[in-house]
Structure formats: C-alpha cells, structure tokens
C-alpha cells in the first residue's frame, strides 16, 4: 500500500549557533535588523519534507512515493533515494533550475531561522496525481509550491484519495479562502501549536469550527508530545525521550512518517501518535534529517520501552 507524498526535495544546509538569537537582536531596533550569526558547524544534507518523510517511512517498511521535482544538480540525491529503496518514478528533473535548498540555523535554545530557495519546486504544478499508476492508499500534501499544494489536494479529493494537509511554512502564502478550501477537502490537518494558531488567525476558525471542516486535527507540541483531536475525542500522546538532542530539524517529518505508516496499517490514533513520537526521537538524536537508522525490531523495542508493550504492533 503506497503513500503519496507531495512536498519538497531539497538540500539542507544545517548550522549550529552556540548562543541564543535573542542575545544578538535588539527588539527596539528590529526595523533596521542587521545581524551576523557565526556558526560552529555546517553540514549539507539530503532534505525537504517529502524526502524526509519518505526516508523514515521506508525505514518503517512502507512504500512511499515521493512526488516532487528536483533540480538539474540533483543527480546524487536521486541516486541516494534509489539506494535506500524509494520509488523515484515521480521525481522529474528540471532542465533549468537548481534543486531547492534550505539554510537552517539553530541556536542553543532550539530556535531556528530558515532561508529557503524554491528552485525546481516551481515546476511541481506540472505533476498530476492522476498520472500515478501505483495504488495509492493515502496522501500527504506537504509544503512545496503553493499552487501545487492546491492542485494536488484537489486531485486527491476528486480521486477520493484521503489525505493529510500539512501547510507548514507555506501557511502565510495561502489566502484565507485558499486555506479554508484545502482544509475542507482533507481528512487530516497537521501542524505544530504555533502553526495551528496561525491557521486559526488566518481562517477566523477556532479549533471547534475547524472540526466542522476536517475530521482530525493533529497538533505537535515539541517536548510536550502531541494531541490528536476529533469532535468527540482527544488523544493526548506523550514523548519518547531522546537519548540526546543533537538536532531538532526533521523531527516533525519523522513524526508524520511514523503516524501515517501506522495509520494505513489500521492502528488506533493513540498508537499512531506514539509511533510518530518514537520516530521523531530517532531524528532528534542525529544531526541531519535523514541520518537516523533503525531496524524494525529496534523500533518495536523502543516503542515498547516508551509506551508499554503492544502485542499487535505490526509494521
């Protein structure tokens, strides 16, 4: 059973800043902001939301279909995806544009500043869900070109493919009407607590009103776990404590991979959220968004240690 992931493929340039951003920004001078953060570490990694989610889904034994263009410089990324066993049939290579790139700086308080270059993602609207011949069980519409997100959501809705809308950093690009329309087509809406507040502000809908338009709201809460909210029930999910906190970048993508890998196997929402929590812990413990490794047996053992043994946990 395949999960289609519409989202970004990008090169991540991940940097660590050894101090707090707040110590270098004068609030009363924000209108003339001019700062330089000298970082201690810089790594270039394979990234992008679709790549990150697909990578962890593959570790969990899933069959992700990454649905995103890549730049003319992306040959090594495609070779890497093939090496880890991910379907690359729906990753067209741009003839003109470079691969998208994210420059992510994290301070010692785990605050992040990101600069993103769209690059080849501008061609994501050329992709059509109807052209995918594989049997799609579920889809994620994640951050990429805004018009592609709108298009792919509508195509999934028309084809009766249930999907999760994950607007993320693209929330501000949507008009209120566009945001409300896509939410109304989705089965799930996911975001962190800040993003959920931003969606509420932009749409004018509170959580109760949003549940008149989407079946399930998933709110990730960082070190406070996550909440899965429906009209008649709320599942509060704890965390799987990481052994170390090396890099929070990609933790949310790993959560999504764990949650929806579990969901298409028919697990209840509590188990889905806990699967997401375990997957995100692995990501946090590694520098980079696709550097974590685990076997299915290791994952199950860690799940059982964190949340108690579940005899019917099948992956």
KEKE-3310 file (N, C-alpha, C; in steps of 0.2 Angstrom, whole numbers, plus 5000, padded with zeros to 4 digits):
npx = (5004:5004:5009:5007:5018:5017:5027:5042:5059:5075:5091:5098:5106:5113:5115:5124:5121:5130:5125:5111:5098:5091:5100:5107:5099:5091:5076:5070:5076:5072:5067:5078:5086:5101:5111:5124:5126:5138:5142:5145:5146:5143:5133:5130:5115:5104:5087:5071:5054:5046:5056:5062:5051:5048:5059:5060:5048:5051:5061:5052:5047:5038:5030:5033:5029:5038:5034:5038:5048:5065:5081:5092:5105:5103:5106:5114:5106:5095:5101:5104:5091:5086:5096:5092:5080:5068:5054:5057:5051:5042:5049:5053:5066:5072:5076:5081:5082:5090:5091:5080:5084:5087:5093:5097:5098:5101:5099:5106:5095:5086:5079:5075:5081:5077:5081:5074:5076:5067:5068:5068:5056:5046:5041:5033:5019:5017:5016:5004:4992:4983:4991:4999:5001:5003:4995:4987:4985:4984:4988:5000:4999:5011:5022:5027:5028:5015:5004:5005:5002:4988:4983:4986:4980:4966:4966:4968:4956:4946:4949:4946:4955:4960:4968:4981:4983:4996:5001:5012:5026:5021:5009:5007:5008:4996:4980:4966:4954:4959:4966:4955:4948:4956:4958:4945:4944:4952:4956:4964:4972:4987:5000:5012:5010:5011:5009:4996:4989:4992:4985:4972:4971:4972:4961:4950:4944:4940:4947:4936:4927:4936:4935:4923:4925:4936:4941:4951:4962:4979:4990:5007:5018:5031:5042:5032:5024:5010:4994:4979:4965:4947:4930:4923:4932:4948:4965:4979:4996:5011:5029:5043:5057:5072:5089:5099:5099:5103:5099:5085:5079:5069:5062:5048:5044:5048:5039:5027:5029:5030:5017:5008:5012:5008:4995:4990:4991:4980:4980:4975:4972:4980:4990:4996:5000:5010:5019:5023:5030:5040:5048:5051:5060:5071:5075:5079:5090:5100:5111:5105:5092:5090:5098:5096:5095:5087:5082:5067:5065:5072:5065:5052:5056:5060:5048:5040:5047:5045:5031:5025:5021:5014:5006:5000:5007:5011:5022)
npy = (4994:5010:5027:5043:5056:5073:5086:5094:5092:5094:5102:5103:5114:5114:5122:5126:5137:5144:5151:5161:5167:5178:5186:5193:5201:5216:5221:5234:5239:5232:5236:5240:5228:5220:5208:5196:5179:5169:5153:5137:5124:5117:5108:5099:5091:5078:5083:5091:5091:5080:5071:5069:5063:5052:5045:5040:5033:5023:5016:5011:5001:5004:5010:5023:5035:5047:5063:5075:5088:5089:5098:5102:5099:5088:5075:5066:5065:5059:5046:5042:5041:5030:5021:5019:5013:5020:5024:5032:5036:5047:5059:5071:5079:5095:5105:5118:5124:5124:5113:5114:5123:5123:5134:5132:5138:5134:5139:5138:5137:5129:5137:5141:5148:5150:5151:5149:5143:5141:5136:5121:5117:5126:5120:5110:5110:5104:5091:5078:5070:5060:5054:5045:5028:5018:5010:5020:5022:5032:5050:5063:5081:5091:5105:5114:5121:5133:5133:5121:5113:5116:5111:5097:5093:5095:5086:5074:5074:5074:5061:5053:5050:5049:5062:5070:5087:5097:5112:5119:5129:5136:5142:5156:5159:5156:5162:5167:5161:5151:5143:5138:5131:5120:5114:5110:5099:5090:5075:5074:5087:5094:5101:5111:5118:5132:5134:5130:5140:5150:5146:5147:5160:5165:5160:5163:5153:5144:5130:5121:5125:5122:5108:5106:5106:5097:5081:5076:5084:5086:5091:5095:5096:5098:5095:5092:5082:5077:5081:5073:5077:5076:5078:5072:5066:5067:5062:5062:5062:5056:5059:5051:5049:5056:5050:5059:5076:5081:5088:5096:5098:5091:5083:5084:5079:5066:5062:5063:5053:5041:5042:5041:5029:5020:5023:5018:5005:5002:5005:5012:5029:5033:5024:5027:5041:5038:5030:5040:5048:5040:5039:5052:5054:5047:5055:5067:5063:5063:5072:5081:5077:5065:5055:5046:5029:5013:4997:4987:4979:4985:4997:4993:4988:4999:5007:4999:5000:5014:5016:5005:4987:4983:4971:4969:4977:4980:4981)
npz = (5000:4995:5000:4995:4993:4992:4991:4996:4989:4994:4997:5012:5022:5036:5051:5067:5080:5093:5103:5110:5099:5104:5111:5102:5095:5095:5102:5100:5089:5078:5066:5059:5056:5057:5057:5061:5062:5069:5065:5072:5066:5050:5039:5024:5019:5013:5011:5013:5014:5008:5005:5018:5025:5017:5018:5032:5032:5024:5031:5041:5034:5024:5009:5001:4990:4983:4977:4968:4960:4955:4955:4942:4947:4955:4953:4962:4973:4968:4965:4978:4984:4977:4981:4994:4992:4988:4978:4963:4952:4950:4951:4943:4933:4933:4919:4920:4932:4949:4962:4976:4991:5008:5021:5037:5053:5069:5086:5103:5111:5104:5095:5078:5063:5046:5029:5013:4997:4982:4970:4959:4964:4959:4948:4952:4949:4937:4939:4941:4951:4945:4936:4942:4943:4952:4966:4977:4994:5003:5005:5008:5008:5008:5012:4998:4982:4982:4973:4968:4979:4981:4969:4970:4981:4977:4967:4974:4982:4972:4966:4977:4986:5002:5012:5021:5025:5026:5029:5035:5034:5023:5026:5027:5014:5008:5004:5015:5010:5001:5010:5018:5009:5005:5018:5020:5010:5015:5025:5037:5046:5050:5061:5070:5087:5086:5072:5071:5078:5069:5058:5063:5066:5053:5046:5054:5061:5075:5085:5087:5076:5065:5066:5060:5047:5044:5048:5058:5069:5071:5082:5085:5099:5102:5115:5123:5118:5108:5101:5097:5089:5088:5085:5095:5103:5111:5109:5119:5117:5123:5125:5117:5125:5119:5117:5116:5112:5097:5086:5081:5069:5057:5065:5066:5053:5054:5064:5056:5047:5055:5061:5050:5043:5053:5053:5040:5042:5050:5064:5080:5084:5095:5096:5083:5085:5095:5088:5080:5089:5093:5081:5079:5089:5086:5075:5081:5088:5079:5069:5056:5044:5038:5044:5053:5059:5060:5064:5061:5072:5082:5083:5087:5100:5106:5106:5114:5126:5129:5129:5133:5131:5115:5109:5096:5087:5072:5059)
capx = (5000:5008:5008:5010:5020:5018:5031:5049:5065:5079:5097:5098:5112:5111:5121:5123:5124:5131:5122:5104:5097:5089:5106:5110:5094:5088:5069:5068:5079:5070:5066:5084:5089:5107:5115:5128:5127:5144:5140:5151:5145:5139:5133:5125:5112:5098:5082:5065:5049:5044:5062:5062:5045:5048:5065:5058:5043:5055:5064:5047:5044:5032:5031:5032:5030:5040:5030:5042:5053:5072:5085:5097:5110:5100:5108:5116:5100:5091:5104:5104:5085:5086:5100:5088:5074:5062:5052:5059:5047:5038:5053:5056:5072:5072:5082:5084:5083:5094:5087:5078:5089:5086:5098:5094:5102:5098:5103:5106:5088:5082:5075:5078:5080:5077:5080:5073:5076:5062:5071:5064:5049:5042:5038:5028:5012:5017:5014:4997:4991:4980:4996:5002:4998:5003:4989:4988:4981:4984:4992:5001:5000:5015:5025:5030:5025:5008:4999:5005:4998:4981:4981:4987:4974:4960:4966:4966:4949:4942:4950:4944:4961:4961:4975:4983:4985:5002:5004:5018:5029:5018:5003:5007:5007:4989:4974:4961:4949:4963:4967:4949:4946:4960:4956:4938:4945:4957:4954:4968:4976:4993:5004:5013:5005:5011:5006:4988:4987:4992:4979:4966:4971:4971:4954:4945:4941:4944:4948:4929:4925:4940:4932:4917:4928:4941:4939:4956:4967:4985:4995:5013:5019:5038:5044:5026:5021:5006:4987:4975:4958:4941:4924:4920:4938:4955:4971:4985:5001:5017:5035:5048:5063:5078:5095:5102:5096:5108:5097:5078:5077:5066:5058:5041:5044:5049:5033:5022:5031:5028:5010:5004:5014:5004:4988:4987:4991:4974:4981:4971:4976:4984:4996:4999:5004:5016:5023:5026:5034:5047:5051:5054:5066:5077:5078:5082:5097:5105:5112:5103:5085:5090:5104:5095:5094:5085:5079:5060:5065:5074:5060:5047:5058:5060:5041:5038:5050:5042:5024:5022:5021:5008:5007:4998:5010:5013:5025)
capy = (5000:5016:5033:5048:5062:5079:5090:5097:5089:5100:5101:5106:5117:5114:5126:5127:5144:5142:5156:5162:5173:5184:5190:5197:5205:5222:5222:5241:5240:5226:5239:5240:5222:5218:5203:5190:5173:5165:5146:5132:5118:5117:5101:5099:5085:5077:5085:5093:5087:5074:5067:5067:5059:5046:5041:5037:5028:5017:5013:5008:4996:5007:5011:5030:5038:5054:5067:5081:5089:5090:5102:5099:5097:5083:5068:5062:5064:5053:5040:5041:5038:5023:5016:5017:5009:5024:5025:5039:5037:5053:5064:5074:5083:5101:5106:5124:5126:5121:5110:5119:5122:5127:5136:5132:5139:5133:5142:5134:5136:5126:5141:5141:5153:5146:5154:5144:5144:5137:5132:5117:5116:5130:5115:5105:5111:5100:5084:5077:5064:5056:5051:5040:5021:5014:5010:5025:5021:5039:5055:5069:5087:5095:5111:5114:5127:5134:5131:5113:5110:5117:5107:5090:5092:5095:5080:5069:5075:5071:5054:5050:5048:5053:5065:5075:5093:5099:5118:5121:5136:5139:5145:5163:5160:5155:5167:5163:5157:5145:5139:5135:5127:5114:5111:5107:5093:5085:5071:5077:5093:5093:5107:5112:5123:5139:5134:5129:5146:5154:5144:5150:5168:5167:5157:5165:5147:5141:5123:5118:5127:5118:5101:5106:5105:5092:5075:5075:5089:5083:5096:5093:5101:5098:5091:5090:5077:5079:5080:5071:5080:5075:5081:5068:5063:5069:5058:5065:5057:5058:5059:5045:5053:5055:5049:5065:5081:5083:5092:5095:5098:5085:5079:5084:5075:5059:5061:5061:5046:5036:5042:5038:5022:5016:5024:5014:4998:5001:5006:5017:5036:5034:5021:5031:5046:5035:5028:5046:5050:5036:5040:5059:5054:5045:5060:5072:5061:5063:5079:5080:5075:5058:5052:5041:5022:5008:4991:4986:4976:4990:5002:4990:4988:5006:5009:4996:5003:5020:5016:4998:4983:4982:4964:4968:4982:4977:4986)
capz = (5000:4994:5002:4990:4997:4988:4996:4994:4989:4995:5000:5018:5025:5043:5055:5074:5083:5100:5108:5109:5095:5107:5114:5097:5092:5099:5100:5098:5083:5074:5060:5055:5058:5053:5062:5058:5067:5067:5067:5074:5062:5044:5036:5019:5020:5009:5015:5010:5018:5005:5006:5025:5027:5013:5021:5038:5030:5021:5037:5044:5029:5020:5001:5000:4983:4983:4972:4968:4955:4958:4951:4937:4951:4960:4952:4968:4978:4965:4966:4985:4985:4974:4985:5000:4990:4987:4972:4961:4946:4950:4953:4936:4934:4930:4915:4920:4939:4953:4967:4981:4997:5015:5025:5043:5059:5076:5092:5109:5114:5099:5090:5071:5057:5040:5022:5008:4990:4980:4964:4955:4966:4955:4942:4955:4947:4931:4942:4942:4954:4941:4932:4946:4941:4958:4971:4982:5000:5007:5003:5012:5004:5012:5010:4992:4979:4985:4968:4968:4985:4980:4964:4972:4986:4974:4963:4979:4984:4966:4965:4983:4990:5008:5013:5026:5023:5031:5026:5037:5032:5017:5028:5025:5006:5006:5006:5019:5006:4999:5016:5020:5004:5006:5024:5019:5006:5018:5031:5042:5046:5055:5062:5077:5090:5083:5065:5072:5080:5063:5054:5066:5065:5046:5043:5058:5064:5081:5084:5086:5069:5060:5066:5055:5040:5044:5053:5063:5069:5074:5084:5088:5104:5104:5121:5127:5114:5103:5103:5091:5091:5084:5088:5101:5107:5111:5111:5121:5116:5127:5121:5118:5127:5115:5121:5116:5107:5093:5080:5081:5062:5054:5070:5064:5047:5056:5067:5051:5044:5060:5062:5044:5042:5057:5051:5035:5045:5054:5071:5083:5084:5101:5093:5078:5088:5099:5083:5077:5094:5093:5075:5080:5094:5082:5071:5086:5091:5074:5065:5049:5044:5035:5046:5058:5057:5065:5061:5064:5079:5087:5083:5091:5107:5109:5107:5120:5132:5130:5129:5136:5125:5111:5105:5089:5084:5066:5054)
cpx = (5004:5005:5011:5012:5022:5021:5038:5054:5070:5086:5097:5105:5111:5117:5119:5126:5124:5129:5114:5103:5095:5094:5109:5105:5091:5081:5067:5072:5078:5069:5072:5089:5095:5112:5119:5129:5133:5143:5146:5151:5141:5139:5128:5122:5106:5092:5076:5060:5047:5050:5062:5057:5046:5054:5063:5052:5046:5058:5059:5044:5039:5034:5029:5033:5032:5037:5033:5047:5060:5076:5090:5104:5109:5102:5110:5111:5096:5094:5104:5097:5084:5090:5096:5081:5068:5061:5054:5056:5044:5042:5056:5062:5072:5078:5085:5085:5087:5089:5086:5083:5086:5092:5096:5099:5098:5102:5102:5100:5083:5078:5079:5076:5081:5077:5079:5073:5072:5064:5067:5057:5044:5038:5034:5021:5012:5015:5007:4996:4988:4985:5000:4998:4998:4996:4990:4983:4980:4989:4994:5002:5004:5018:5029:5027:5017:5003:4999:5001:4991:4979:4981:4981:4968:4960:4965:4959:4945:4943:4948:4950:4961:4968:4975:4985:4990:5005:5010:5020:5026:5011:5002:5006:5000:4984:4970:4957:4953:4964:4961:4947:4950:4959:4950:4939:4949:4953:4957:4971:4981:4997:5006:5009:5005:5008:4998:4985:4987:4986:4973:4965:4969:4964:4949:4941:4944:4944:4941:4926:4929:4937:4926:4919:4933:4940:4944:4961:4973:4989:5001:5015:5026:5039:5038:5021:5016:4999:4983:4968:4953:4936:4922:4926:4944:4960:4977:4991:5008:5023:5039:5055:5069:5084:5099:5098:5102:5105:5089:5075:5075:5062:5051:5040:5044:5042:5028:5023:5028:5020:5006:5006:5009:4997:4985:4988:4984:4975:4976:4975:4981:4991:5000:5003:5010:5021:5027:5031:5041:5051:5055:5060:5072:5080:5081:5089:5102:5106:5111:5096:5085:5096:5103:5094:5091:5082:5071:5060:5067:5069:5054:5049:5058:5053:5039:5041:5047:5035:5021:5021:5014:5009:5005:5001:5014:5016:5026)
cpy = (5006:5022:5038:5054:5068:5084:5092:5091:5095:5098:5105:5108:5119:5117:5126:5133:5143:5146:5157:5168:5179:5189:5194:5201:5210:5223:5229:5243:5235:5229:5240:5234:5221:5214:5198:5185:5169:5158:5142:5126:5119:5110:5102:5092:5085:5079:5087:5088:5081:5069:5064:5062:5052:5042:5037:5032:5022:5013:5008:5002:4998:5008:5018:5031:5046:5058:5074:5082:5090:5094:5098:5097:5091:5076:5063:5061:5059:5046:5038:5038:5031:5018:5014:5014:5013:5025:5032:5040:5043:5059:5067:5079:5089:5102:5113:5126:5121:5118:5115:5118:5126:5128:5137:5133:5138:5135:5137:5132:5132:5130:5141:5147:5150:5151:5148:5146:5139:5133:5128:5116:5121:5126:5110:5105:5106:5093:5084:5070:5058:5052:5045:5033:5017:5015:5014:5024:5028:5043:5060:5075:5091:5101:5110:5121:5127:5131:5124:5110:5111:5112:5099:5089:5091:5088:5074:5068:5072:5064:5050:5047:5052:5055:5069:5081:5096:5106:5121:5128:5139:5142:5152:5164:5160:5161:5163:5159:5150:5140:5135:5130:5120:5110:5107:5100:5088:5081:5073:5083:5093:5100:5107:5117:5130:5139:5134:5136:5151:5153:5147:5157:5169:5165:5160:5159:5145:5133:5119:5119:5123:5111:5101:5105:5100:5087:5075:5081:5086:5089:5093:5098:5100:5093:5089:5085:5079:5078:5078:5072:5078:5078:5078:5065:5067:5064:5062:5060:5060:5058:5052:5049:5051:5054:5055:5070:5084:5089:5091:5095:5091:5080:5078:5079:5068:5057:5059:5055:5041:5036:5039:5032:5018:5017:5019:5007:4997:5002:5012:5024:5036:5030:5024:5037:5044:5033:5035:5049:5047:5038:5047:5058:5051:5050:5065:5070:5061:5070:5078:5076:5068:5054:5047:5034:5018:5002:4991:4983:4981:4995:4999:4990:4994:5009:5005:4998:5010:5020:5010:4994:4982:4976:4964:4974:4979:4982:4983)
cpz = (5000:4997:4998:4994:4992:4993:4992:4994:4989:4998:5006:5020:5032:5047:5062:5076:5090:5105:5107:5104:5098:5110:5108:5093:5097:5097:5097:5092:5077:5067:5055:5057:5054:5058:5058:5064:5065:5070:5068:5069:5056:5041:5030:5019:5014:5013:5010:5013:5015:5006:5013:5027:5023:5016:5027:5037:5028:5026:5041:5040:5025:5013:4999:4992:4984:4977:4971:4963:4959:4953:4946:4940:4955:4958:4958:4973:4975:4966:4973:4987:4983:4978:4992:4999:4989:4980:4969:4954:4945:4953:4946:4938:4930:4925:4916:4927:4943:4959:4973:4987:5003:5019:5032:5049:5065:5082:5098:5112:5109:5094:5083:5067:5051:5034:5017:5001:4986:4974:4960:4957:4962:4949:4945:4952:4940:4933:4943:4945:4950:4937:4935:4945:4947:4962:4977:4988:5003:5004:5008:5007:5009:5009:5003:4988:4980:4980:4967:4973:4984:4974:4966:4977:4982:4970:4968:4981:4978:4965:4972:4986:4996:5009:5019:5023:5029:5028:5028:5036:5027:5020:5026:5018:5004:5008:5011:5016:5003:5004:5018:5015:5004:5012:5023:5014:5010:5024:5037:5041:5052:5055:5069:5080:5088:5076:5066:5074:5074:5059:5057:5065:5057:5043:5047:5062:5070:5080:5083:5079:5064:5060:5062:5048:5039:5049:5059:5063:5073:5076:5088:5093:5107:5110:5125:5123:5109:5105:5096:5092:5086:5088:5095:5105:5106:5113:5113:5121:5120:5122:5122:5119:5123:5120:5121:5111:5103:5088:5080:5074:5060:5059:5068:5058:5049:5060:5062:5048:5049:5061:5056:5042:5047:5055:5046:5037:5049:5061:5073:5083:5090:5099:5088:5080:5092:5094:5080:5082:5094:5087:5076:5084:5090:5078:5075:5088:5085:5071:5058:5049:5041:5037:5051:5055:5062:5061:5064:5071:5084:5088:5088:5099:5110:5110:5113:5126:5134:5132:5132:5130:5122:5107:5098:5085:5078:5061:5047)
residu = (UNK:UNK:UNK:UNK:UNK:UNK:UNK:UNK:UNK:UNK:UNK:UNK:UNK:UNK:UNK:UNK:UNK:UNK:UNK:UNK:UNK:UNK:UNK:UNK:UNK:UNK:UNK:UNK:UNK:UNK:UNK:UNK:UNK:UNK:UNK:UNK:UNK:UNK:UNK:UNK:UNK:UNK:UNK:UNK:UNK:UNK:UNK:UNK:UNK:UNK:UNK:UNK:UNK:UNK:UNK:UNK:UNK:UNK:UNK:UNK:UNK:UNK:UNK:UNK:UNK:UNK:UNK:UNK:UNK:UNK:UNK:UNK:UNK:UNK:UNK:UNK:UNK:UNK:UNK:UNK:UNK:UNK:UNK:UNK:UNK:UNK:UNK:UNK:UNK:UNK:UNK:UNK:UNK:UNK:UNK:UNK:UNK:UNK:UNK:UNK:UNK:UNK:UNK:UNK:UNK:UNK:UNK:UNK:UNK:UNK:UNK:UNK:UNK:UNK:UNK:UNK:UNK:UNK:UNK:UNK:UNK:UNK:UNK:UNK:UNK:UNK:UNK:UNK:UNK:UNK:UNK:UNK:UNK:UNK:UNK:UNK:UNK:UNK:UNK:UNK:UNK:UNK:UNK:UNK:UNK:UNK:UNK:UNK:UNK:UNK:UNK:UNK:UNK:UNK:UNK:UNK:UNK:UNK:UNK:UNK:UNK:UNK:UNK:UNK:UNK:UNK:UNK:UNK:UNK:UNK:UNK:UNK:UNK:UNK:UNK:UNK:UNK:UNK:UNK:UNK:UNK:UNK:UNK:UNK:UNK:UNK:UNK:UNK:UNK:UNK:UNK:UNK:UNK:UNK:UNK:UNK:UNK:UNK:UNK:UNK:UNK:UNK:UNK:UNK:UNK:UNK:UNK:UNK:UNK:UNK:UNK:UNK:UNK:UNK:UNK:UNK:UNK:UNK:UNK:UNK:UNK:UNK:UNK:UNK:UNK:UNK:UNK:UNK:UNK:UNK:UNK:UNK:UNK:UNK:UNK:UNK:UNK:UNK:UNK:UNK:UNK:UNK:UNK:UNK:UNK:UNK:UNK:UNK:UNK:UNK:UNK:UNK:UNK:UNK:UNK:UNK:UNK:UNK:UNK:UNK:UNK:UNK:UNK:UNK:UNK:UNK:UNK:UNK:UNK:UNK:UNK:UNK:UNK:UNK:UNK:UNK:UNK:UNK:UNK:UNK:UNK:UNK:UNK:UNK:UNK:UNK:UNK:UNK:UNK:UNK:UNK:UNK:UNK:UNK:UNK:UNK:UNK:UNK:UNK:UNK:UNK:UNK:UNK:UNK:UNK:UNK:UNK:UNK:UNK:UNK:UNK:UNK:UNK:UNK:UNK)
# end
